[in-house]
């Protein structure tokens, strides 16, 4: 079977569904192909940042969206050893919603796709797995997919947009060059029940060579244990008892609930990647979101960066698609617009990865370094980090390119201040180490 459309979006994640919605809203025919039969997949990124909530507000969807069950966080902090600290304060971001909303990703996608179906040009096809690209004279002219019954389906389109994640078929079939930056960690996701008296809005607990993330889901925690890359088999071989005991050491208040983990089947591993395409496009194809730049879980910004990509792509592509002139130069303009935010975010995440390596080496109880205690007392640092995490670099808005772009500089400033604080901590740590070595050498 062969079908035709103006734009074929591969992947029904946040970037794909948002892009499909925005293009259909502008009167463009778009088919979104999602390989799964529904959106229900646990342990996906579920943090909806102020930047994304602002986009929903511009689409007049926010009030209805916030009626869905969710939790809110006006700040983000952690516990380093026994030192509790505030990292980011979202109450001053230049957006209507001055908080991060936590909502299962399937609820977000179901909500957005339902609203998109109001537009006749929007066609979401579940259980359609893309297997290859259709190439004609060196140009991408569509995709080949397997439908629900396993029969081949050819979708011909003026433009294919790859939103199919970190293992994108589209970028691999197109032969686009991927730059790998490496990541020293993986994340183990699992659930633990939550009691009313448990700590709130504390996302990271660092101790005993591990980092534990606890995301409030009202009745349970979505928990993520950050471990050295490739160490999951070693952890499994040590047994569940040792795994549960390690959780209790990091978060003693979980005592009595870690026994809820009865099987390794309850623990999912996310293999962390940090990479970026050198070029995000070729004739007839554009990649955005994780397909163009896989992000680390640091900061929980992956979904929001993907949404920003989708908004920018819709702003830049709508008119060319209507006029059937989505040339390589037009596709290049999307990369030009969105590559800088991806680069800055990945640079900060790589810096955080180096800090994680140092924590992994400390098997005993951790003591917060004085540099960290000093950094979190820098005036304005919490607000700056709130800007950086909550809005990101160059937040996009629904409408013309550059419209309401006045928040770009504050966001860059936020990233700069946060990065400067982190670099100060690291440099002070290295200076202290050099001083210690010099002292030892001077004493023979």
C-alpha positions in Angstrom: 0.0 0.0 0.0 1.2 3.5 -0.8 0.0 6.7 0.8 1.0 10.3 0.2 1.4 13.4 2.4 3.2 16.7 2.6 5.2 15.8 5.7 5.9 12.4 7.2 7.0 12.5 10.9 8.8 9.4 12.1 8.3 8.8 15.8 5.4 9.7 18.1 7.3 11.1 21.0 7.2 14.6 22.3 9.0 16.1 19.3 7.0 14.2 16.7 3.6 14.7 18.1 4.2 18.4 18.8 5.6 19.0 15.3 2.6 17.1 13.8 0.2 19.2 15.8 1.8 22.5 14.8 2.0 21.7 11.1 -1.6 20.5 11.0 -2.6 23.6 12.8 -1.1 25.6 9.9 -3.1 23.6 7.4 -0.3 21.2 6.3 -1.0 17.5 5.8 1.2 15.4 8.1 1.3 11.7 9.0 3.0 10.8 12.3 4.2 7.2 12.4 4.7 5.5 15.8 6.0 2.0 16.0 4.2 1.1 19.2 0.5 0.5 19.5 0.1 3.2 22.2 2.1 5.7 24.2 2.2 3.7 27.4 5.8 3.1 28.2 7.1 3.7 31.7 10.3 5.4 32.8 10.3 7.9 30.0 11.2 11.6 30.6 8.3 13.1 32.4 9.5 16.5 33.4 7.5 19.3 31.7 9.5 22.5 32.2 8.3 26.1 32.1 9.5 26.5 28.5 7.1 23.7 27.4 4.3 25.0 29.5 4.7 28.4 27.9 4.3 26.8 24.5 1.1 25.1 25.6 -0.1 28.5 26.9 0.5 30.1 23.5 -1.5 27.3 22.0 -4.4 28.0 24.5 -4.0 24.4 25.8 -2.4 25.1 29.2 -5.4 25.5 31.4 -6.9 22.2 30.2 -3.5 20.5 30.3 -3.0 21.5 34.0 -6.3 19.8 34.9 -4.5 16.4 34.2 -3.0 14.8 37.3 0.5 16.1 37.9 2.9 17.3 40.6 4.7 20.6 40.7 8.1 21.6 41.8 9.1 25.3 42.3 12.7 24.4 43.1 15.2 21.6 42.6 17.8 20.5 45.1 19.7 17.6 46.5 21.4 16.0 49.5 25.2 15.5 49.2 26.2 13.2 52.1 24.3 14.9 54.9 24.3 18.3 53.3 20.9 19.4 51.9 21.1 22.2 49.4 18.9 24.2 46.9 20.2 24.2 43.3 17.6 25.8 41.1 14.7 28.2 41.9 12.0 28.3 39.2 9.9 31.0 40.8 11.5 33.8 38.8 11.4 32.3 35.3 9.9 34.7 32.6 6.9 32.4 32.0 3.3 32.0 33.2 4.1 28.7 35.0 7.0 29.2 37.4 7.4 25.5 38.2 8.3 22.1 36.7 5.3 19.8 36.1 5.8 16.1 36.6 3.4 14.1 34.4 3.7 10.6 32.9 4.7 11.0 29.3 1.9 9.0 28.0 -0.6 11.4 29.5 1.2 14.3 27.8 1.2 12.6 24.4 -2.4 11.4 24.7 -3.5 14.9 25.5 -1.5 16.5 22.7 -2.5 14.0 20.0 -6.1 14.3 21.0 -6.0 18.0 20.4 -4.1 17.5 17.1 -6.9 15.3 15.8 -9.1 18.4 15.6 -7.2 19.4 12.5 -8.0 17.4 9.3 -4.4 17.3 8.2 -3.2 15.4 11.3 -3.0 11.6 10.9 -1.4 9.6 13.7 -0.7 6.0 12.7 0.1 3.8 15.7 1.8 0.4 15.2 3.6 1.6 12.1 7.3 0.8 12.4 9.5 2.6 9.9 12.2 0.3 8.5 13.9 2.3 5.7 13.9 5.5 3.7 12.7 5.8 0.1 15.5 7.4 -2.0 15.1 8.8 -5.4 18.0 10.4 -7.2 19.8 10.9 -3.9 16.8 12.6 -2.3 14.6 11.2 0.5 11.1 10.9 -1.0 9.4 9.0 1.9 9.7 6.0 4.2 8.9 2.3 4.2 7.1 0.9 7.2 5.4 -2.2 8.5 1.7 -1.7 9.4 -0.3 -3.3 12.2 -0.7 -6.5 10.2 2.9 -6.7 9.2 2.2 -5.6 5.6 4.6 -3.1 4.0 3.4 0.5 3.8 5.1 3.1 1.6 4.6 6.7 2.8 5.7 9.2 0.2 6.2 12.8 1.4 7.8 16.1 0.4 9.6 16.0 3.7 10.5 13.3 6.2 11.3 14.5 9.7 13.1 12.0 11.9 11.9 12.2 15.5 12.6 8.5 16.2 14.9 8.9 19.2 18.4 7.9 20.1 18.4 4.8 17.9 16.9 6.6 14.9 16.3 4.5 11.8 16.0 7.7 9.8 19.5 9.1 10.5 21.1 5.6 10.1 19.4 5.0 6.8 20.4 8.5 5.6 24.0 7.9 6.5 24.2 11.1 8.6 27.5 11.3 10.6 27.0 11.0 14.4 29.5 12.6 16.8 29.7 10.5 20.0 30.9 12.3 23.2 30.5 9.4 25.6 28.8 9.2 29.0 30.2 7.6 32.1 26.9 6.4 33.6 23.7 4.6 33.1 20.4 4.9 35.0 18.4 2.2 36.7 14.7 3.1 36.8 12.2 1.5 39.2 9.2 2.4 41.5 9.1 2.6 45.3 5.9 3.6 47.2 5.8 7.1 48.7 4.6 8.0 52.1 3.1 11.4 52.9 5.9 12.4 55.2 8.7 11.7 52.7 11.0 14.6 51.6 9.6 16.7 48.7 11.3 18.5 45.9 14.6 16.9 46.6 15.7 15.3 43.3 19.2 14.0 44.0 20.8 12.1 46.9 24.5 11.5 46.6 26.3 9.1 48.9 28.4 5.9 48.9 29.5 6.3 45.3 26.0 6.5 43.9 23.3 9.0 43.0 19.6 8.4 43.6 16.9 10.5 41.9 13.4 10.4 43.5 10.6 12.0 41.4 7.4 12.5 43.3 4.5 10.7 41.6 2.1 11.3 44.5 1.6 7.7 45.5 5.0 6.5 44.5 8.5 7.6 43.6 9.9 7.2 40.1 13.3 6.3 41.3 16.5 6.4 39.2 19.8 5.1 40.5 22.8 6.5 38.6 25.5 3.9 38.2 28.9 3.7 36.4 28.4 2.8 32.8 28.4 -1.0 32.1 28.1 -2.0 35.8 24.5 -3.3 35.8 25.6 -6.9 35.3 27.9 -6.6 38.3 25.1 -5.2 40.4 22.7 -8.0 39.3 25.4 -10.6 40.1 25.7 -9.2 43.6 22.0 -9.9 44.2 18.8 -8.0 45.0 19.5 -8.0 48.8 22.7 -6.0 48.2 20.9 -3.7 45.7 18.1 -3.0 48.2 20.6 -2.4 51.1 22.5 0.1 48.9 19.3 2.1 48.4 18.6 2.1 52.1 22.1 3.5 52.8 21.6 6.4 50.3 18.0 7.1 51.5 17.4 5.7 55.0 13.8 6.8 55.0 13.0 4.2 52.4 13.7 1.4 54.9 10.8 -1.1 54.8 9.9 -0.2 51.2 12.9 -1.4 49.3 11.5 -5.0 49.6 8.9 -4.0 47.1 11.6 -4.7 44.5 11.2 -8.4 44.3 12.7 -9.0 40.8 15.1 -7.5 38.4 12.2 -7.4 36.0 11.0 -4.4 38.0 14.3 -2.5 37.2 14.8 -0.9 33.8 18.1 0.3 32.5 18.5 3.5 30.5 21.8 3.4 28.6 22.9 7.0 28.7 24.2 8.6 25.5 25.5 12.0 24.7 25.9 12.6 20.9 25.0 14.9 18.1 24.7 14.8 14.4 27.3 16.8 12.5 24.6 17.6 10.0 20.9 17.2 10.8 19.5 17.0 7.3 19.9 15.9 3.7 17.6 16.6 0.8 14.1 15.6 1.8 15.0 14.7 5.5 15.4 16.6 8.7 16.2 15.1 12.2 15.3 16.8 15.4 15.1 15.9 19.1 17.0 12.9 20.3 17.4 11.8 16.7 19.6 14.9 16.1 21.1 15.2 19.6 20.8 12.5 22.4 20.8 14.2 25.7 21.9 13.0 29.2 19.2 12.8 31.9 21.1 15.6 33.7 18.6 18.4 34.3 15.7 16.4 32.8 15.8 18.7 29.8 15.6 16.2 27.0 11.8 16.4 26.4 11.9 20.2 26.6 14.7 20.5 24.1 12.9 18.2 21.7 9.7 20.4 22.1 11.7 23.5 21.4 13.2 21.8 18.2 9.6 21.0 17.1 8.4 24.6 17.6 11.4 26.1 15.7 11.0 23.5 12.9 7.3 24.3 12.5 8.0 28.1 12.5 10.6 27.7 9.8 9.1 24.9 7.7 5.4 25.8 7.5 5.5 28.2 4.6 8.1 26.3 2.5 6.1 23.1 2.9 2.9 24.9 1.7 4.8 26.2 -1.3 6.6 22.8 -1.8 10.0 24.3 -1.5 11.5 22.7 1.7 15.0 22.8 0.3 18.2 21.7 2.0 18.9 25.4 2.7 15.6 25.6 4.6 16.4 22.5 6.6 19.8 23.9 7.3 18.1 27.0 8.9 16.5 24.7 11.5 19.8 23.2 12.5 21.3 26.7 12.6 18.5 27.8 14.9 18.7 24.8 17.3 22.3 23.6 17.3 23.5 26.3 19.6 21.1 25.4 22.4 22.0 21.7 22.0 25.7 22.4 22.1 25.5 24.5 25.3 23.3 22.0 27.1 25.5 19.1 26.2 28.6 21.0 27.3 27.0 21.5 30.8 25.9 17.9 30.9 29.4 16.7 30.0 30.7 18.8 32.9 28.2 17.2 35.3 29.4 13.8 34.0 32.9 14.5 35.1 31.6 15.3 38.5 29.7 12.0 38.5 32.9 10.1 37.8 34.5 11.6 41.0 31.4 10.5 43.0 31.6 6.9 41.7 35.1 6.6 43.0 34.0 7.4 46.6 32.7 4.2 48.0 32.4 5.4 51.6 30.1 8.0 53.1 30.4 11.3 51.3 31.1 14.7 52.8 30.0 17.8 50.9 33.1 19.7 49.8 33.3 23.3 51.0 33.4 24.4 47.4 29.8 23.1 46.9 28.7 24.8 50.1 30.2 28.1 48.9 28.8 27.8 45.4 25.2 27.4 46.5 25.6 30.6 48.6 26.6 32.7 45.6 23.9 35.4 45.3 21.5 34.8 42.5 22.9 31.4 41.6 19.6 29.6 42.3 17.7 32.0 40.2 20.2 31.7 37.3 20.1 27.9 37.5 16.3 28.1 37.5 16.5 30.1 34.3 18.9 27.6 32.7 17.0 24.5 33.6 13.5 25.8 33.4 13.7 27.7 30.1 17.0 26.7 28.4 19.0 28.5 25.9 16.9 30.3 23.2 13.4 29.2 24.1 11.1 29.0 21.1 7.6 30.5 20.8 4.6 29.6 18.5 4.6 32.0 15.6 7.1 33.7 13.4 10.8 33.1 13.7 12.3 35.5 16.2 8.9 36.4 17.7 9.1 37.1 21.4 12.8 36.2 21.3 13.7 38.6 24.1 14.3 35.9 26.7 17.3 34.5 24.8 19.8 36.6 26.5 18.5 36.0 30.1 18.6 32.3 29.4 22.2 32.4 28.1 23.1 34.5 31.2 21.5 31.9 33.4 23.5 29.1 31.7 26.6 31.2 32.0 26.2 31.9 35.7 25.4 28.3 36.5 28.3 27.1 34.4 30.6 29.6 36.0 29.6 28.4 39.4 30.2 24.8 38.5 33.6 25.6 37.0 34.5 27.6 40.1 33.8 24.5 42.2 35.9 22.3 40.0 38.8 24.7 39.7 38.8 25.2 43.4 38.9 21.5 43.9 41.8 21.1 41.5 43.6 24.1 43.2 43.2 22.4 46.6 44.6 19.2 45.2 47.6 20.9 43.7 48.2 22.7 46.9 48.1 19.5 48.8 50.6 17.8 46.4 52.9 20.9 46.7 52.8 20.7 50.5 53.7 17.0 50.5 56.6 17.6 48.1 57.9 20.5 50.1 58.0 18.2 53.2 59.9 15.6 51.3 
